Amino acid sequence: MSVSQPSVKVYHGYGHTHNLVVYGHVFRKHSNPRQVFSNSLFVNVRHLLRLFLVKTWPFVKVRLRFRDQEIYNRTEYDGFFKFEFSSDTEVNAGWHEVFVEVLDDNDQALAGAKGTIYVPHVTQYAFISDIDDTVMVSHSATIARRLRELFIKNPRTRKTFPRTAEHYKLLSGAYASSEKPNPFFYVSSSEWNLYDYLVETFRFNKLPEGAFLLNQIKRWKDLVKTGKTGHEGKLVRVLRIFDAFPKQKFIFFGDNSQRDPYIYTAIAEKYPDRVAAVYIRNIRPEVAAETRELLGKLTSLDIPHCLFASSEEAMDHSHRIGLIENWRLS
């Protein structure tokens, strides 16, 4: 059903007491269809198209409420908003609730939505993972095959790589409690239009909850360009996470279908003390030798790395370097 009144969408935020980050969008009109998990091509295409039938609200005033604080900002030209603020009181590790409202000229709320912020322990590992062809089978290097995956599948029939969820779940609990797991950040070239789609896929497949950092929202006429963006955008999003957690050690997951090995190696060379390991899924065996040569730069930096074809290989490596316990290759 199309919503004619304004609406607010708040994505999972992250941070620590002195640097909390919340993203979202404000819409003048937002097609907000109820997901039907169908095997019908027509139903799935119709639902996907409606995710791109959006009209954002640029330069409108927004207000964030967190505990006793109120922070004001304005949306950008595409309706996107970002709050980056310091808490007046100490914020313990765990999930915390925020509320964001869109305001009229008299500061009266027109619409609002709840969101959550995850704060990890400073001693915990943090994981940054690509999505397409690292977690989900996407064929992201070929636009026709990528669109086919989007059109013929719904969020619950999209394939994830075998045992990826098991590996990530073990990592989320590495030296952490189930109530306060290690944070996961899912970085993708997919657009914010697909946020709910991706969250449903991840939850259905029992992947760890995490913050998604996606690409600029698109209109329906740009659907054929979905997932196509400059790789500099991914680099910027990863570095923003680094800036938000200056005391955290990071572990990267990506694949060699496009530029992940280059991005992650470049960051590791710049911040060798903050990268604990790099994992690259070998999607393109024909460039495996080139990928190994690139990852070889990490050896001199004493950064463990793994080029893997199956999640079992990656889990075995994580066990050998002490990231996960009580696991054996079956």
N, C-alpha and C positions, 0 to 999 in steps of 0.2 A: 504494500500500500504506500502511495506517495504521501509524504508528510508535508503539508503546506506551511505549517508553523516552523519557526526556527528550532534547531536541535543542536545539541553539543555532544561530541564524541571525545571521550578521554581515554588515552592509551596508558598501559602500564608505565609508571615512572620508576625512577631509581635515584640512588644517591646516598649521602650521609648527612649528618647534622648540618654541616656548613656548606653543602652543595646538593640541593634537591632539585630534580629535573622532572617536569611533567609536560607531555606533548598532547596535542589534540587538534580537532577541527570544529569549526562552527559552520553549519549549513543553513542556508535560507530554505532550501528544499532538498530532501534526501529520500531517495527511494529505499525503503527499509523493509525488504521482503522477508517473510518468514521462510527459513530454509526448509526445503523439502528434499530429503535425501533419496533421490530418485535415480534410476538407471536410464531414464528417458533422456535422449539427447536434447529434445526440444525443451524439456523442463530445465535441464542444466544450463543450456544456452540462455534461456530467458532469465534465469536467476543471475547468471554472470553479468548479463547486459544491465540488469537493474542495479548492480553494484556500482556501475559507472554512470548511472543517471543521477548525477548530483549537481547541485548549485551551491557553491560555497559562499560565505559571507566575508568579504574582505574588509579590513580596517575597522572592525567593530570592537567595542570595548568588552573585555572579559575580566572576570574576577575569580580568583582562586581562594578558597577557604581551607586553611590547615590549622587544626587546633584553634587557637585564639587569634591567628594571624589572617589578614586579608591582603592579597597582593593583586595589583591591577596591571593589565597589559592590553594590547590590541592585536587582533589577528593580522596576519600578513596578507598579501594580495590574493593568495589562494585559500584564504580562510584558515590557514594553519596557525596555531598558537604554541608558544613555548614559554613556560615559567621556569626560571632558574633562580633559586632563592636559598637563603640561609634560615634555618629554624631558630626561633627565639629560645627554644628549650632543647635539651638533649633528646635525640631520637634513637631509641634502642633498635637493635637488629630485629628484622622481621617486616611484615606488611603493615602499611599505615594508610588510612583513608584520606582522600581529598575530595573537594567538591568544587566544580567549575561552573560558572554561570555566564551567559551572554546578557549584556545590559543595554538598555535604551539610553537616550541622552540624559535622562534624569536618574541614572543608575538604578533603575528598577529592573529586576530580573525578568527576562523573557523566556528563558529555558535554562536548564542545568542538568548536570550528570555527575555521578560519582566516579572516582577513579582510585587507583591504589599505587603506592610507592613501595618499592622493596629496598630495604637497607641491609646489606650484608655485614658480617663481622669483618673488621679490617684484616684479620689474619686468614680469611678464607681465600680460596682460589676463585677466580671469575672466568667464565667461559664465553668466548665469542664465536658464534657459529654462523656460517653461511647457511642458506636454506635450500635453494634450488640446486639439485644434483649433489648436495652434501647430505641433506636429511631426506628430501623428497625427490623422487624421480621426475625430472622436469624437462630434460632435453633443452636446457636454456640457451645453448649455443646455436640452436636452429629454431627460428621463430615459428615456422609452420608446425613443427612437432610440439613446441611449447604450447601453442594455442590449442592444438588437438588435445593435449593433456587437460587444459583448463576447460575446454568445451564438453568433452565426453565424460568427465569425471565430476563427482561432487566431493565436498571436503572429506567425506568418510570413505570414499573409494579411491582417493588419491593414494598412490603407493609411496611408502617410505622404505628406505633400504633396510633389509633384514637386520635385526638386533641393534639398530641405531638407538632406539628408545631404551633398550636395556643398558647399553654403554653409557648414555647420557644420564640415566637414572643413577647408575653407580657413581659417576663422577659428581653428580649433584650432592651426593651424600659423603663425598671424600673428606674425612676429618671434619664433618659437620653433622648437625642433628637434622632429623626429618622435619622438625618445626621451623628450622632456620637453615635451609639448604644453601649450597653454593649458588650464586647468581648465574643465570644464563642470559645472554644477549643474542638475539637472532637478527642478523643483518642481511638485508636482501635488496635486490634491485626491483622487486615487486612493489606495486604502488600501495598507498594507504587504503585504497578502495578494497583491497583484498585482506584487510586486517582480520575481520571476523571469520572469513574463509580459512585463513591460516591458523588462527587460534583454535577453531573447531577441529581442523586436521590434527594439530599437535595434541589437543586434549583427547581426541578419540584414540590416537595412537599412544597415549600415555607418556608423551615426552614432558620433560620438566617445564613448569611454568616459567615464563621469562618475559623480558621486555623486548618488543619488536622495534626495529629501526628500519623503516621502509622508505620508499621513494615517493617523490611528489605526486599528489593525487591527480588523476586524469579524468577527462570527460569521455563519454561513450564513443565519440568519433576517433579517439586515440587508442581504443582498445587493442587494435592490431599492433600497437607499439609497446604493449605491456611488457615489463621486464627489461626494456632496453634503456640503458642510461650510461653515462660516462662512469668509468670505474673510479675516477677521482671522487665521486660522490660516496662510494663505499668507504674509501680511505678516510674521508672526512668524518663519516659517522663512527668509524672505529676509533679514531683519535679523540672524538668527543667523549667516548666512554673512558678512554685512558685519562683524559683530563678530569673526569668526574671522580675517579678512584685512584688518586696518586699513590696510595699505599698498597694497592692490590697487585697480585701476580696473575697474569693472564695466560690462558691456554686457547689456541686458535684451532678452529676446524673449518676446512674449506675443500675445494676440489680443483682439479686441473683442467676443467672444461674451458675456463676463461683466464682471469687474472689473479685469482686468489693467492697462488704461490708467490707472485711478485709483490703483492700488497703486504702479505704477512711477513715475508723475508725483509722487506724494506723497513717495516715497523720494528722487527726484532733487531735489525742492525742498529737502529736509532735508539732503542730502549732495551738493550740486552738483559739488564737486571730485572726487567719487569715481565719478560716473556718466559714462561715455565716450560712450554712445549708447543709444537706445531704439528697438526695432523692434516694431511691432504688425501682426499679420496681420489684414486686413480681412475677417473672416468674415461680418459683418453689414453689408452696404452701406447699409442703412437708417439706421444710426447713424454712418456715416462722417463726416458733418459734425460731429457732437458729438465724435467721437474726435479729429478734426483740431483742433478748438477747444481741447480739453484738452491735446493734445500741443503746441499753440502756446505754452503756458506755458514750455516748455523753450527756446524761441528766445531769450528774454531771459537765460537762464542759459548760453547758448552750448553747449547740449547737442544734438548732431545727433540727429535722429529721423526715422523713416520709417514711414508707413502704407502697407502693400503688399498687393497681391492675389496676386502670384506671387513665388516665390523669386528669379526673375530680377531683379525690381525691387529686392529687398532686396540681392542680390549687387552690382548696379550701384551702389547707394548705398554699400555697404561699400567698393567699389573707389574711388568718388569721394572718400570721406573718408579713404582711406589705410589701411583695415583689412586689405584683401587686395590682392595684386598679381597680375600676369600673368593677368588675367581680363578678358574682353570679352563684352558681351551678344551672344549668337549669334542 
